[in-house]
Amino acid sequence: MKSTTDLNMVNAYIPGRTDVGPVTEALIKRRDALLGPAYRLMYEHPLQIVRGEGVWLIDPQGRRYLDVYNNVTSLGHCHPAVTEAICQQVQTLATNTRYLHETILELAERLLATVPETALAHLMLTCTGSEANDLAYRIAKVRTGGSGVIVTDTAYHGITDAVSQFSPSLGATVNLGPHVRLVPAPRGYHAQGQDLGERFARDVKAAIADLQRHGIQPAALIVDSLFTSDGILPGPAGFLKGAVQAIQRAGGLFIADEVQPGFGRTGEHMWGFQRHGVVPDIVTMGKPMGNGQPVAGLLATADALQEFGQRSRYFNTFGGNTVSCAAALAVLKTIEREGLIDHAHEVGSILLDGIAALAERHEAIGDVRGAGMFVGVELVSDRRSRTPDRSLTSEVVNRMRDKGVLLSACAMGHNVLKIRPPLVLTKDQAGMVIDALDESLTQARTGSASR
């Protein structure tokens, strides 16, 4: 039976729609019985994965799939530097933040060193990005005395009760809080020549005024600095300045959600907000922080944290544990040692330019945009009207899967291909993505049954 929430997931497996074969069907039934109905699988034909290696995921038959979707393992699956750090630490000591330990201090020093142009002064650790955003919101409420939150209209910031209330991309079945105001995401492709910075700042100011009109003090503006769930909206660089100034003048905090765009993905800096020349009060992080080991957290200014620290004791049983700190430290060292930010810029440019060139042959490509190893490809049914083509997007995602290239989709129209490969993707592998997309669009246009 098709769930209403599947309507909000462009790449969901829908039971009964396709013949997945007896082995896969049996595994799905076993999973459903044991895990319950809230989980979802991806692709028309779900994948069983038994091993990961660099940019590859491998199924039981040994078939290799190029993973250009999962930015959790941004150094590549099972990176030896991270696995070695985890193994050594777990054999030595696995404990919490109520004991003195130098690894967490070195991690804090290295993370704070990535933001010398800011007043960010302290690190707090959690297990997930959702927890990090939840904690950031708690801090913002204490610091400002308010509860109002401003987010973009298809944002995703996490799954805790508090954070899900300002994650509209979760769909209509997850209610937004009465203290939440949505503003249109800065969609340059649909802006018809408007100044995105001016427009976004105006929308944020209007949201602030509406909160105040209803007796709600603004606590925070929180944005993913690449607007990932909104459709990957990287530019122009600098357009966030006016909106950030507006929330801070209103007494609220600016929270830069770097859970998806952080750790060098833009190919320019360590963090996505740095391309906008803004100064956050809090920066949240997660996903790629441990290259698969659950670790997340936030950086905050001393001013933002002062009253929270006086009022509250913060302890997270697994947040900041020694094993996760060792993994995160290995990630930072590897990004620096292997020059992965520069690499993301170089190979990401090849990927972006190669896909943009496909637009000359494929009318369905309305827009191609990105930064570093993060590319969005907007598919439309008509270039003049720029009408989203969700059906084609789903078809292309599944054709790519069958060709051995894994990606997914996002945006309000469910029509933007989301391409975010490991930072170690090579030029040749970028070429594989471009070729597979070219073939998939051609076959979709001609109605080819072959995948």
C-alpha positions as CSV (number, residue, x, y, z in Angstrom):
1,M,0.0,0.0,0.0
2,K,1.4,3.4,-1.0
3,S,1.9,5.7,2.0
4,T,1.0,9.4,1.8
5,T,4.6,10.2,2.9
6,D,5.9,8.4,-0.2
7,L,4.4,11.2,-2.3
8,N,7.0,13.5,-0.7
9,M,9.9,11.2,-1.6
10,V,10.7,11.2,-5.3
11,N,13.0,8.2,-5.1
12,A,11.0,5.9,-2.9
13,Y,10.5,2.2,-3.5
14,I,6.8,1.6,-3.9
15,P,5.8,-2.0,-3.0
16,G,4.0,-3.8,-5.9
17,R,5.0,-1.3,-8.6
18,T,7.8,-3.4,-10.0
19,D,8.9,-7.0,-9.9
20,V,12.0,-7.0,-7.7
21,G,12.5,-10.8,-7.8
22,P,11.9,-13.4,-5.1
23,V,15.2,-12.9,-3.2
24,T,14.8,-9.1,-2.8
25,E,11.1,-9.4,-2.1
26,A,11.8,-11.9,0.7
27,L,14.4,-9.6,2.2
28,I,12.0,-6.6,2.0
29,K,9.2,-8.6,3.8
30,R,11.6,-9.7,6.5
31,R,12.7,-6.1,7.0
32,D,9.1,-4.7,7.1
33,A,8.2,-7.3,9.7
34,L,11.2,-6.5,11.9
35,L,11.6,-2.8,11.5
36,G,8.1,-1.6,11.0
37,P,6.3,0.7,8.6
38,A,8.2,4.0,9.1
39,Y,11.3,3.1,7.2
40,R,11.7,3.7,3.4
41,L,13.9,2.2,0.7
42,M,15.3,4.0,-2.3
43,Y,14.9,3.1,-6.0
44,E,12.3,1.1,-7.9
45,H,14.5,-1.9,-7.4
46,P,16.1,-1.6,-3.9
47,L,19.7,-2.4,-3.5
48,Q,21.3,-4.8,-1.1
49,I,24.8,-3.5,-0.2
50,V,27.3,-5.7,1.5
51,R,30.6,-3.7,1.2
52,G,31.9,-0.2,0.5
53,E,35.2,0.8,-0.9
54,G,36.2,4.4,-1.8
55,V,33.6,5.8,-4.2
56,W,32.0,2.4,-4.7
57,L,29.2,0.4,-3.0
58,I,29.1,-3.3,-3.8
59,D,26.2,-5.7,-3.9
60,P,26.2,-9.5,-3.0
61,Q,26.9,-10.4,-6.6
62,G,30.0,-8.1,-6.7
63,R,28.5,-5.5,-8.9
64,R,29.9,-2.1,-8.1
65,Y,27.9,1.1,-7.9
66,L,29.4,4.6,-8.2
67,D,28.0,6.4,-5.1
68,V,27.6,10.1,-6.0
69,Y,24.8,10.6,-3.5
70,N,26.0,9.8,0.0
71,N,28.0,12.7,1.5
72,V,28.3,11.0,4.9
73,T,31.4,9.1,3.8
74,S,32.9,12.1,2.1
75,L,36.4,10.7,2.1
76,G,35.1,7.6,0.5
77,H,33.7,4.4,2.0
78,C,35.9,2.7,4.6
79,H,38.8,5.3,4.3
80,P,41.8,3.6,5.9
81,A,42.9,6.6,8.0
82,V,39.5,6.8,9.6
83,T,39.0,3.1,10.1
84,E,42.5,2.8,11.7
85,A,41.8,5.7,14.0
86,I,38.5,4.2,15.1
87,C,40.1,0.7,15.7
88,Q,43.0,2.1,17.6
89,Q,40.8,4.2,19.9
90,V,38.2,1.6,20.5
91,Q,40.9,-0.8,21.6
92,T,42.3,1.9,23.9
93,L,39.5,3.8,25.5
94,A,35.8,4.5,24.8
95,T,34.4,6.9,27.3
96,N,32.6,10.2,27.7
97,T,33.2,14.0,28.2
98,R,33.1,13.8,32.0
99,Y,36.7,12.7,32.0
100,L,39.6,14.7,30.8
101,H,40.9,13.6,27.4
102,E,43.2,15.3,24.9
103,T,41.6,14.1,21.7
104,I,38.4,16.1,22.1
105,L,40.5,19.2,22.8
106,E,42.7,18.7,19.7
107,L,39.5,18.3,17.7
108,A,38.1,21.5,19.1
109,E,41.3,23.4,18.4
110,R,41.4,22.2,14.8
111,L,37.7,23.0,14.1
112,L,37.9,26.5,15.6
113,A,41.0,27.1,13.5
114,T,38.9,26.7,10.4
115,V,36.9,29.9,11.3
116,P,39.5,32.5,12.3
117,E,37.5,35.3,10.8
118,T,34.6,34.8,13.3
119,A,34.0,35.1,17.0
120,L,33.2,31.4,17.2
121,A,34.9,30.2,20.4
122,H,33.5,26.9,21.7
123,L,32.7,23.4,20.5
124,M,29.8,21.2,21.7
125,L,29.4,17.7,20.4
126,T,26.4,15.5,19.7
127,C,25.8,12.3,17.8
128,T,23.7,13.5,14.8
129,G,23.0,16.7,12.9
130,S,19.5,16.6,14.1
131,E,20.8,16.8,17.7
132,A,23.2,19.5,16.7
133,N,20.4,21.7,15.3
134,D,18.1,20.9,18.3
135,L,20.9,22.0,20.7
136,A,21.5,25.1,18.6
137,Y,17.8,26.0,18.8
138,R,17.9,25.5,22.6
139,I,20.8,27.8,22.9
140,A,19.2,30.4,20.7
141,K,16.0,30.4,22.8
142,V,18.0,31.0,26.0
143,R,20.2,33.7,24.5
144,T,17.3,35.6,22.9
145,G,14.4,34.9,25.1
146,G,12.4,34.1,21.9
147,S,11.2,31.0,20.2
148,G,10.6,32.2,16.6
149,V,12.4,30.4,13.8
150,I,12.7,31.4,10.2
151,V,13.6,28.8,7.5
152,T,13.3,28.4,3.8
153,D,10.2,26.7,2.4
154,T,11.7,23.3,1.6
155,A,14.3,23.2,4.2
156,Y,15.4,20.1,6.1
157,H,17.1,20.5,9.5
158,G,16.5,17.2,11.3
159,I,14.1,14.8,12.9
160,T,13.8,15.6,16.6
161,D,10.4,16.9,17.7
162,A,11.6,20.5,17.9
163,V,13.6,20.5,14.7
164,S,11.1,18.6,12.6
165,Q,8.7,21.5,13.3
166,F,11.0,23.7,11.1
167,S,11.8,21.1,8.5
168,P,9.1,21.6,5.9
169,S,10.7,19.2,3.4
170,L,9.4,16.3,5.7
171,G,6.0,17.0,4.1
172,A,2.5,18.0,5.0
173,T,2.2,15.1,7.5
174,V,4.7,16.7,9.8
175,N,3.2,19.9,11.2
176,L,5.2,23.1,11.4
177,G,5.2,24.9,14.7
178,P,3.2,28.1,15.2
179,H,6.5,29.8,16.0
180,V,7.9,29.0,12.6
181,R,7.9,31.2,9.5
182,L,8.8,30.1,6.0
183,V,10.5,32.3,3.4
184,P,10.9,31.4,-0.3
185,A,14.2,29.8,-1.0
186,P,16.6,31.9,-3.2
187,R,15.8,30.1,-6.5
188,G,17.8,32.1,-9.0
189,Y,16.5,30.0,-11.9
190,H,13.0,31.2,-11.2
191,A,13.8,34.7,-10.0
192,Q,13.4,36.4,-13.4
193,G,16.4,38.7,-13.0
194,Q,15.7,39.8,-9.4
195,D,18.5,40.6,-7.0
196,L,18.5,37.4,-4.8
197,G,20.2,39.0,-1.9
198,E,17.7,41.9,-1.8
199,R,14.7,39.6,-2.2
200,F,15.9,37.1,0.4
201,A,16.6,39.9,2.9
202,R,13.2,41.4,2.3
203,D,11.5,38.1,2.8
204,V,13.4,37.5,6.1
205,K,12.5,41.0,7.3
206,A,8.8,40.3,6.5
207,A,9.0,37.0,8.5
208,I,10.5,38.8,11.4
209,A,7.8,41.4,11.4
210,D,5.1,38.7,11.2
211,L,6.5,36.9,14.2
212,Q,6.7,40.1,16.2
213,R,3.1,41.0,15.1
214,H,2.0,37.8,16.7
215,G,3.9,38.4,19.9
216,I,6.7,36.0,19.1
217,Q,10.3,37.1,19.6
218,P,12.6,35.8,16.8
219,A,15.2,33.4,18.1
220,A,17.0,32.4,14.9
221,L,17.3,32.3,11.2
222,I,18.7,28.9,10.3
223,V,19.8,28.1,6.7
224,D,21.7,25.3,5.0
225,S,24.2,27.5,3.3
226,L,23.9,25.6,0.0
227,F,20.1,25.3,0.4
228,T,20.4,21.6,-0.3
229,S,16.8,20.4,0.2
230,D,15.5,23.5,-1.6
231,G,17.2,22.4,-4.7
232,I,21.0,23.2,-4.3
233,L,21.1,27.0,-4.6
234,P,24.8,28.0,-4.3
235,G,24.8,31.5,-5.6
236,P,25.5,34.2,-6.1
237,A,28.1,34.2,-3.4
238,G,27.4,36.9,-0.8
239,F,23.6,37.0,-1.1
240,L,23.0,35.9,2.5
241,K,24.5,39.1,4.0
242,G,21.3,41.2,4.2
243,A,19.2,38.4,5.7
244,V,21.8,37.7,8.4
245,Q,22.1,41.4,9.3
246,A,18.3,41.5,9.5
247,I,17.9,38.6,12.0
248,Q,20.8,39.9,14.2
249,R,19.4,43.4,14.3
250,A,16.1,41.9,15.4
251,G,17.9,40.2,18.4
252,G,17.9,36.8,16.9
253,L,20.8,34.5,16.1
254,F,22.1,33.3,12.7
255,I,22.6,29.5,12.6
256,A,24.6,28.2,9.7
257,D,23.5,24.6,9.1
258,E,26.7,23.0,7.7
259,V,25.5,19.4,8.1
260,Q,25.3,18.9,4.4
261,P,27.5,21.6,2.8
262,G,30.4,21.5,5.3
263,F,33.8,19.9,5.4
264,G,35.2,21.2,2.2
265,R,32.3,20.3,-0.1
266,T,32.1,23.6,-1.8
267,G,35.7,23.4,-3.0
268,E,36.4,26.9,-1.7
269,H,36.4,26.8,2.1
270,M,35.8,24.3,4.9
271,W,32.3,25.7,5.4
272,G,29.6,26.9,3.0
273,F,28.7,30.1,4.9
274,Q,32.3,31.4,4.3
275,R,31.5,32.0,0.6
276,H,28.9,34.5,1.7
277,G,31.2,36.6,3.9
278,V,28.8,36.3,6.9
279,V,29.5,35.7,10.6
280,P,27.2,33.1,12.2
281,D,26.4,33.0,15.9
282,I,26.3,29.2,15.7
283,V,27.6,26.7,13.1
284,T,26.1,23.2,13.2
285,M,27.8,20.2,11.6
286,G,27.3,16.4,11.2
287,K,27.0,13.9,8.3
288,P,30.6,13.8,6.9
289,M,32.2,14.7,10.2
290,G,33.2,11.1,11.1
291,N,33.0,9.6,7.6
292,G,30.4,7.2,8.8
293,Q,31.1,7.2,12.5
294,P,28.2,9.0,14.3
295,V,29.5,12.3,15.4
296,A,28.1,15.9,15.0
297,G,28.2,19.1,16.9
298,L,28.3,22.9,16.8
299,L,30.6,25.8,17.1
300,A,29.2,28.8,18.9
301,T,30.3,32.3,20.1
302,A,31.0,32.9,23.7
303,D,28.1,35.4,23.8
304,A,25.6,32.8,22.4
305,L,26.7,30.2,24.9
306,Q,27.2,32.2,28.1
307,E,23.7,32.2,29.6
308,F,22.9,28.7,28.4
309,G,26.1,27.4,30.1
310,Q,25.1,29.2,33.3
311,R,21.6,27.8,33.3
312,S,22.2,24.3,32.0
313,R,24.4,21.3,32.4
314,Y,25.1,19.7,29.0
315,F,25.9,16.0,28.9
316,N,25.4,13.6,26.0
317,T,26.3,10.0,26.8
318,F,27.8,9.3,23.3
319,G,28.2,12.9,22.1
320,G,32.0,13.6,22.3
321,N,33.0,10.0,23.1
322,T,36.6,9.3,22.5
323,V,36.1,7.0,19.5
324,S,33.9,9.5,17.6
325,C,36.4,12.3,18.4
326,A,39.2,10.2,17.0
327,A,37.3,9.6,13.8
328,A,36.5,13.3,13.4
329,L,40.1,14.2,14.0
330,A,41.2,11.7,11.3
331,V,38.7,13.3,8.9
332,L,40.1,16.8,9.4
333,K,43.7,15.6,9.1
334,T,42.8,13.7,5.9
335,I,41.1,16.7,4.3
336,E,44.2,18.7,4.9
337,R,46.8,16.0,4.1
338,E,45.1,15.0,0.8
339,G,44.2,18.6,-0.3
340,L,40.6,17.6,-0.7
341,I,39.2,21.1,-0.8
342,D,41.3,22.0,-3.8
343,H,40.5,18.6,-5.3
344,A,36.8,19.2,-4.8
345,H,37.1,22.4,-6.7
346,E,39.0,20.9,-9.6
347,V,37.0,17.7,-10.1
348,G,33.7,19.4,-9.2
349,S,34.3,22.0,-11.9
350,I,34.7,19.2,-14.5
351,L,31.5,17.5,-13.2
352,L,29.6,20.8,-13.3
353,D,30.8,21.9,-16.7
354,G,30.4,18.4,-18.2
355,I,26.7,18.2,-17.1
356,A,26.1,21.8,-18.2
357,A,27.3,20.9,-21.7
358,L,24.6,18.2,-21.9
359,A,22.0,20.9,-21.9
360,E,22.8,21.6,-25.5
361,R,21.5,18.1,-26.4
362,H,18.8,17.7,-23.8
363,E,15.9,20.2,-23.6
364,A,14.8,18.6,-20.3
365,I,17.8,20.2,-18.5
366,G,16.6,23.6,-17.4
367,D,19.4,24.6,-15.1
368,V,22.7,23.2,-13.8
369,R,24.3,24.7,-10.7
370,G,26.7,23.8,-8.0
371,A,29.8,24.5,-5.9
372,G,32.6,22.0,-5.7
373,M,31.4,18.5,-5.2
374,F,27.8,19.5,-5.1
375,V,25.8,19.7,-8.3
376,G,22.1,20.2,-8.9
377,V,20.5,19.5,-12.2
378,E,16.9,20.9,-12.6
379,L,14.8,18.9,-15.0
380,V,11.8,20.6,-16.6
381,S,9.0,19.7,-19.0
382,D,9.3,23.0,-20.8
383,R,12.2,25.4,-20.7
384,R,10.0,28.5,-21.3
385,S,7.7,27.9,-18.4
386,R,10.4,26.1,-16.4
387,T,7.8,23.6,-15.2
388,P,9.2,20.9,-12.9
389,D,9.3,17.4,-14.4
390,R,9.1,15.1,-11.4
391,S,8.2,12.0,-13.4
392,L,11.3,12.4,-15.6
393,T,13.5,13.0,-12.6
394,S,12.3,9.8,-11.0
395,E,12.9,7.9,-14.2
396,V,16.4,9.3,-14.7
397,V,17.4,8.5,-11.1
398,N,16.3,4.9,-11.6
399,R,17.9,4.6,-15.0
400,M,21.2,5.9,-13.5
401,R,20.9,3.3,-10.7
402,D,20.5,0.6,-13.3
403,K,23.6,1.9,-15.0
404,G,25.5,1.7,-11.7
405,V,25.5,5.3,-10.7
406,L,23.6,6.3,-7.5
407,L,22.1,9.7,-6.9
408,S,18.8,11.1,-5.8
409,A,16.6,14.2,-6.1
410,C,15.4,17.2,-4.1
411,A,13.5,20.6,-4.3
412,M,9.9,21.6,-3.9
413,G,9.1,20.3,-7.4
414,H,11.0,17.0,-6.7
415,N,12.8,17.7,-10.0
416,V,16.4,18.5,-9.1
417,L,19.0,15.7,-9.4
418,K,21.2,15.9,-6.2
419,I,24.8,14.9,-7.0
420,R,27.2,15.0,-4.0
421,P,30.0,12.4,-4.5
422,P,32.7,11.7,-2.1
423,L,35.4,14.4,-2.2
424,V,37.8,11.8,-3.5
425,L,35.9,11.4,-6.8
426,T,38.4,11.3,-9.8
427,K,38.2,13.0,-13.1
428,D,37.5,9.7,-14.8
429,Q,34.7,8.9,-12.4
430,A,33.2,12.3,-13.0
431,G,33.2,11.4,-16.7
432,M,31.3,8.2,-15.8
433,V,28.5,10.3,-14.1
434,I,28.3,12.6,-17.1
435,D,28.1,9.7,-19.6
436,A,25.5,7.8,-17.5
437,L,23.3,11.0,-17.3
438,D,23.6,11.6,-21.0
439,E,22.5,8.0,-21.8
440,S,19.7,8.1,-19.2
441,L,18.2,11.3,-20.6
442,T,18.5,10.0,-24.2
443,Q,16.8,6.8,-23.3
444,A,14.1,8.5,-21.3
445,R,13.4,10.8,-24.3
446,T,13.2,8.0,-26.8
447,G,11.2,5.7,-24.5
448,S,13.9,3.0,-24.5
449,A,13.1,0.0,-22.4
450,S,16.7,-0.7,-21.9
451,R,18.5,0.5,-18.8
